[in-house]
Amino acid sequence: MRQSMTLIPTLREVPADADVKSHQLLLRAGFIRQNASGVYSYLPLARRVLVKIEAIVREEMDKAGAVELLMPALQQADLWQESGRWYSYGPELMRLKDRNEREFALGATHEEVITSLVRDEVKSYKRLPLTLYQIQTKFRDEKRPRFGLLRGREFIMKDAYSFHSSKESLDDVYERIFTAYSNIFARCGLNYRAVIADSGAMGGKDTHEFMVLSDIGEDTIAYSDTSSYAANIEMAPVKASYEKSGEAERGLEKVRTENQKTIAEVSSFLNVNETQCIKSLLFKIDGRPVLVLVRGDHEVNDIKLKNLFEASTVELAEAYETKNILGCEVGSVGPIGVKNVEIVADHAVESIVNGICGANVEDFHYVNVNPGRDFEPSRYEDLRFIKEGDPSPDGQGNILFAKGIEVGHVFKLGTRYSEAMDALYLDENGKSQPMIMGCYGIGVSRTLAAIAEQFNDDKGFVWPEAVSPYQVHLIAVNTKDEAQSSLSETLYKSLGEKFEVLFDDRQERPGVKFADSDLIGLPVRVTVGKKAADGIVEVKVRKTGEVLEVQTDKLKETISSILGF
């Protein structure tokens, strides 16, 4: 492609509203332009990267036994009402009405559409398993679109759905898609981790997220320093053991702690370690008040709470609700004397001896608190977030944290949607059964941004060969010089027979061309300059900065070697 004939509007200055490197470079290198908050146009370079990512996705999904189709982005509200998600999905679902006042949604995801399609067309176990996927634009009304393509309101996604007559069949396909995803992200060159995750609004159990490691990631990954274990921080179980001290239990006392509200304030005021304090928080679990206790240096994990109670909603009670139910302000809450409210505690609380907790009276706390003597939770469970340094849940090594960008997610949905929407099949005995489902998503445009985030330097992009928009950037330093112009044209035709070539034939200064080339970041740059008459060109490797002078008759061989052909 001649650069004079395509649209690559590069910028010299960093856009003021671009906070992260990938967003800055995608704008500066002329890959994208914003149309509205969280909505972007993909310009020619970005589109070429997307096509290559999509080709990798298709190859691996097809190899895993999935079949591509395309479903409508405009979805009937009736289907979402059948599944129950019309009411529970939240404001992220973009809703609209047609001229006849019928309600629709712009597809945030396609569980409802695919389930209705398969239930109408597949009636027998003989047609199962079946795995279908699409690559399509999705819409979610994000409250705070940010980081360019990493969190937008319109984005490109690959979503796949599998249907089964047995859990064993689901397990088999889940593993095959898991392997396909691992291959996809490895082929894109990404440094990623597959982590145990929570299914959230999707429903179902047994789920993994594929996280690209990045300091700007919105998710925290807990991983072992010596094994392959990795999990979203919300899902990592705590396997720490707690031992009680040999200290004798002392008598319970109520002490004045005026204006001391937080664990840090109370522990400092009473000159004790935070590990001696009991943090007491009132939650509403499906609307029911539950008092949750953790050690003072720990934080309550609301996902673990939700899973423990198999709840739909878990919310921290508002200050006024805490006051109405327990009769005190948030900073004075404690478990002693609480009635008509269930109390659950983290395992670490059980080992506390002569601890500290709120007295349910403003400006007072109890000291010498001993669980089992002074209060008794209904049960002790794993209720806290794992911390760095905790033992890895797999028993190998200790936990470290890293930030990650979610680019893929695989779920075992079970019968969550098939039961709600009557997606049934007849088994071997002629008995009607709900189909067992799996769901598998990849953020295609987000993957582009994640690659951009990992592959750059202080000059611009350094695209991996597999997804680079072009392989070779051919630059004619002076198009008015006959030797340079003639050789450039010859090389453009010759190299184009074997490589994808972007030919900078613009009437621009050399400095502008080289700066744009570094910014765009193609793997190989071929510069036709002053030695053109001698049949010599300069070859630069973008990744390493290595520069070679090469005779044109050896040029294809040299580029092939650099690209690993």
N, C-alpha and C positions, 0 to 999 in steps of 0.2 A: 504494500500500500504506500502510495506517495503521500508524504506528510502534508503537502500542499493541498491535497484533495480530501482530507478527512478533518474531523473536528477534535482538536486537542488544545483547548484554551488554557494554557499554563499561566500560573500566577507567580509573581516574585515574592509577594508579601504573604504572611500567614494570616488567614481570615480570623477576624476578632472573635467570632462566635464558635470557633472550632477548638475544643478543649483537649482532645487526645491526638496522638501522632497520626493514627490511621485516617481520621477525619481531615486533619490538616493536609496531609499528603494527597489524599484522594481528590480534594478540592484543588490544591496547588498544581497537581500533575494533570489536571483536566480529565479526570475519570468520572466525576459526578458533579451535579449542580442541584441545589435545593430548590424545590418548588413551593413547599410549605413546611411547617414544622413537622419533622419526622417523615417527609415525603420527598423523594429524590428522583431525578432523571439519571439513568445510567448512560453515559456518553460512550462513543465507540470503543475506547480502550477498556472500560469497565465491562462492557457487554462481551468483549472477547474473553475476558477472564471468567465471567459468569458461564459462558458457553463451555469453557474447558472444565470448570468445576462440575457443571451439569453432566458433561460427558463422562467424567469419572464416576459420578453418582450413578448414572444409568448403567455403566458397565458393571459396577459392583452389585447393584440391585438386581440386574438381570441374571448375573452369575449366582445370586442367592435364591433365584427362583421366583422373583417378583415380576409382575406384569404391569406395564404403564397404561394409565388411562388419564382422562381429564374430566374433572367435575366442575359444576358451576360455582362461581364465587358468590353469586346471589342465592341465598338460601331461605327457604320458607320458615317462618317462625313456628309453624305447626310441628316441624321436626324437632326443633330445640325444646318445644314445650313437651313433646313426648319423652324426651330424655330427662327433662327437669332442669336443664341448664339455662333455659331462657330466663329463669328467675334467679339462678345462683351464680351465673358467670360474672356478673358485675358490669360496670360502665365501660369496660374495655371492648365489649361487644358492640359494634356499630350497627344500630338498628334504624330502619327506615320503613316508609309505607309507599305503596304504589298509588296510582290514581283512584283505585277502588278501595283505598284504606286498608288493604291487606298488608300485614306486617311481614317484613323480611329482615335478614341480617346479612352483612357482608362477611364472608367466611373468615373467621379467626382460626378455624380448624374444621375438619370435615368428618368427625366421627358420626354425626347424625346422618349426613348425606350418604356416606358409604354404607352405613348399617341399613338404611332404608333401601338402597339399591340392591344389596346382596340378599336381604330378606325376601325381596320380590322375585329374585331370579334363581336363587339356590334353595332347593327344598330337600335334598338328600345328602346323607353322609358321603355318598360316592363322589360328590363334587368338592369335598373338603380334603385337605386344606387348600386355601386360596389366599394368595397375597397380592394385593393391588397397590400401586403407588402413582403419585402424580407430582409434577413440579409446577407450582402455580403461585400467583400473588396472593398474599394473605393481608388481612386488615385488622388492626387492633388499636383502639383509641387510647394509646398510652397517655397517662397523666403528665409524664415528663419525658418526652422524647429527648434522647441525649446520645452523645458520642457518635453522631453521624449514622452509619448503617447498623451500628451495634444495637440500637434500640429505637426503632422507627414505628410509624403508624401504618406504613405500607411496606411490605417486604416479600422477598421470594423464598419459598419454602418447598422442600421435598417432604411430603407426608405419605406414609405407607400404612396399610391396615391388613392384618391377617385374620383369617376365620378358620376355626378348628372344631373337631369333634372330640378332642381329648386334650388334657393338660400336657401329656407327653408330646403331642404334635406341636402345641404352642411352644413348649420348651425347646424343641428342635429348631423351629423357625426363629425363635428369639436368639438362639445362639448363632444361627447363620447370619441374621441381620446384624448382630453385635460384631461378628467378624467382618462383615461388609463395611460397617461404619469404621472399624479400626483401619481397614485397608484404605478407605476413602480419605481419612484425615492424614494417614501416613503418606499417601500418594500426593497429597496437597503440600507436603513438607512440614506440617504443623507439629509443634511440641505440645502434646495433649495428654490428658489422663481420662480414663473411663472411671467414673466414680458412682458409688451407690447413692441414690437420690430419693426424693419424695415425689410422689405422683401429683400432688396438688389438686387443682380443679379437674384434672383429667380422670381421676379415679383410678382404681386398680392398685395392684401391689407388684413388687419385684420390678424395679426400674433402675436404669443407669443413665447418667448424664455424661456426655463427652465434653470435657472442658479443656479449652486452649489456655495454657498457662500465660498469664499476663498480669502485670501490676495494676492495670486499670480494670481488671475483672470485678464484677459486682458480686460474685459468689466466692465464698471461702472454702477451700478444699483441705480436708484433714487427711494426711497421707503418712505412711510408715517410712521411717528413715532407713529401713533395711529390707523391706518387702514390697510387693506390688499393691498392697492394700491402699485404697483411696476411697473417700466418701465425701459427699457434701457434708459440711459441718453440722447441719441439722439432723443428719441421719446416722452419724457415727456413734455407735454405742460406747458407753464408758465401762471399761473392764477393770477400773482401779479398785484396789482393796483398801479398806479403812480399818484401822485398829484403834480401839479405845485406849486412852492413857490409863495408867494404874492409879491415877489420882482419886482420892476418896471424894464421894459426893458431899457437897456442902448444902446448907439450908438455903431454900429459895428466898430471895430478897427483892423488893421493889425499890429502885433508886431513881432519883430525879435526874433527867437528862434534857434540860431545857434547851430548846432550839437545835437539838441534835437529831437530824432526820435520816441521813443516809448511813449505810454501813461504815463508810470511811469516817464519817463524823463521830458516830457512836463508838467505834473501836478506838479511835484516837482519844476521845473524851474519857473513856474508861480504861485506857492504857492496856488494851488486849489486842491480840492478833485477829484479823478478819475471819480466820478459820474458826474462831470460837463463837462467832455470831451466827444466828439463824435468820436468814432473810425470808420474810413472810409476805407473799403477794396474793391478792384476791383476784381470781380469774372467773370469767363467765364461760362455762363450757356448755354449748347448746343452750345458753341462757341461764343455766343453773350455777350458783356461786360455789366455787371450790377454792379452799385455801391451800396454796402450794408453798412448800418449804424447801429451801436449798441452803447449803452452807454459805456463809457471807462472801467468800471469794469466788462463788460460782454464779452462773446465770441460768434462769429457767429456760428450757428449750420448749417452746410452744408446740412444735411439730411432734415431739415425743408425747406431750400432753394430749394432743389431738389423737394420736394413734393409740395411746393407752385407753382413752375413753371411747374410741371409735366414733369420734364426734365430727359433726359437719363444720362447726365454728368454735374457735377458741379465741377469746378476747380478754385483755387485761381490763379489769373493772375500772370505771372512771372514779375519780376522787370522791365525788358525791355519792356514788353507789357504795364505795367502801365505807364511807361515813354512815350511811343509812343501815347497812347490814351489820357492821362490826362496832359501830359507835365511836370511831376514832379516825384521826387523819392517817394517811398512808404511811407516814414515817414512824408510826407507833404501833403498827399491826403486829400481833403475835398469836401463837396457837393456844395459849393457856386460857382455859375458861370459855373457849369458843363453843357455842351450841348451835345446832340446826344447820351447820355448814360442814360438809365433808372436808377432812384434812388429809392431804397426801404429801409425802416427803421423799426427797432424794436419799439414796443409800448413805451418802456422806453425813447426813444429819444424825443418823442413828448412833454414830460413833462419838458424837460431841459429849464431853463431860464438863459440867459447870459452865455452861455456855451463857450467851446473852440473847434475849429476844424482846420484841416490843411487848408492852403491858396492856395494850388496847385502851390506854388512857394517855391523853395528850401530855407530852414531855416526861414520860416515865418509861423505863425499861426494867425487865427482870434480869437479875444476875443469878448465877449458880443454877441455871436451867438444865434439867436432865431429862431427855426423851425417855418415855416409858414410865417415869415417875411423875412428871409434871404435866405431861400431855401424851396422847397416844394417837398417831395417825391411823387412818383406816388401812394404809399399806405403805411400804417403802418400795420405790421403783427407781429406775434410771430416768431422771427428769432434767438433767443439766446438759449444757453444751460441753463437749469434749474440749480439753485445753492442750496447748503445746506442752510436750513433756509427759503427758499421760501415756500409759502403755497402749500400744497399737491393739485394736480389737482382735486382730488375728494372732496375737501372742508373739509377734515378731517385731522387735524394736520399739521405738517411741514415736509419738505423733509430732509432725511438723505441719505448719500451715502454708498455703500458697493461695494466691488469687487466681481465678479462672473465668474465662468467657465461655458461656454455654453455647455450643454450636450444634449439638445433637442430643436427642433424648429417646430412649426406647422404653416402652411400657408393656407389662402384662396386664391387660385390662380385665381379663376374666369375662364375666357375663354382665358387667355393669351396664352396657348399652343394649346388648341383645335382649336381656330380660325386660328392660324398660320399654323397648321398641318392638318386642315380639319378633325378633329375628330368630326363627326356629327352623330346625331341620328334623327329618325323620331318621332315627338311628337304625342299626341292623335289625332290630326287633319291631320296627315300624312305630316306635314311640317318639313323640315330639320332645325335642331337647333344645335349650338355648345354645346358640353358637358361642364358642369361647374365642375371645378376641385378643389381638395384640395391636399395638400402635407404635409407629416409629417415625420420628421427625428429624430433619436436618434444616437448619437455617442456611440457605444457599447464599443469600446476600450477606448474612452475618459471617459466614465462612470467608467470603471475600474480604470483609473488614478485618477479621481475625488474622488472615494471612498478611494483610497490609500492616497490621499492628506488630507482627513478629518479624517481618522482613523489610527492614529499612535501616538507613544510617543517616548521618548528618547532611547528606546531599540529596537523598530521596529514597525511592524504592529500590529493593534488591530482590526482584521477583524470582521465586523458584521456577526452574525450567518447565515443570509440568503445567503450570497455570499462567505463565507469563503471557501477556497479550500478543507479543511477537517474540521471536527468538533472537533476531539480529536487528540492530539499529545501524543502518548504513548512512553515513554522513558525507556529503560532498562539501568540503570546506569552502571552496570558491566555485560556484556554478558558472561563473563567467570565464574561468580558465578552461580552455578547450580540452587539454589533456585530462584534467580532473572531471570535467563534465562527461566526456566520452567514456572514460573508464568507469565512472559511477553508473552510467546507464547500462554498460555492459555487465557490470557486477550485479546490478539490480535484477536483470533478467536471468543471469546465471545462478545466482544464489537462490532466487525465487523458485528454482526447479527442485530444491532440496529443503529449504528452510522458509520459515515465515519471516518476511523482511518488512521492516518499516523504513522507508527511504526518505531521509530529510533532504528534500530538494528545494527547500524554501530559500528565498532571497533574504537571508538573515546573516548577521555577523557571526563568525565562528564561536565567539564566547556565548552567545545566546543558544546556539545549537548544542554546544557541549553541556551547558547548564540544564537545558531541557532534557537532554539524553540521560544525564545523571538523575534527574528528578523522576523521569518515567521509569528508569531502572531495568531495561531489558538485559538479559544475561550477557550478550556479546555486542560490542560496538566496533564497527569497521569504519575507519576514517580514511577517506581518499584525499590526500593533501599534496604537498610539494613534490613527493617522489612518484607521483602518478605516472609521469613519463617513463620512469624506469620499471613500471609494473610492480611497485612496492606500496603496500598499504599498512596502516597501523591497526592492530587488533587489541582491544582492551577488554579484560574480563571484569564485569561489574562487581562480582562477589569479592574478588581478591584485590582488584586494582592492578593486576599484572598487565604489562604492556609488551606487545610483541610487534616486530616488523616482519611482514610476511610477503613473499612473492605471490602474486595473484594465482599462479598455477597450483599453489599449495593451500589456497585459502579455504576451500571446502573441507579439505582434510583437517586443517587446524581447527575450524569451527566445530566439526564433528567430534573431535577429540575433547574440546572444551565442554560441549554439551553432553558428552558421554554416549554418543551414537555408536 
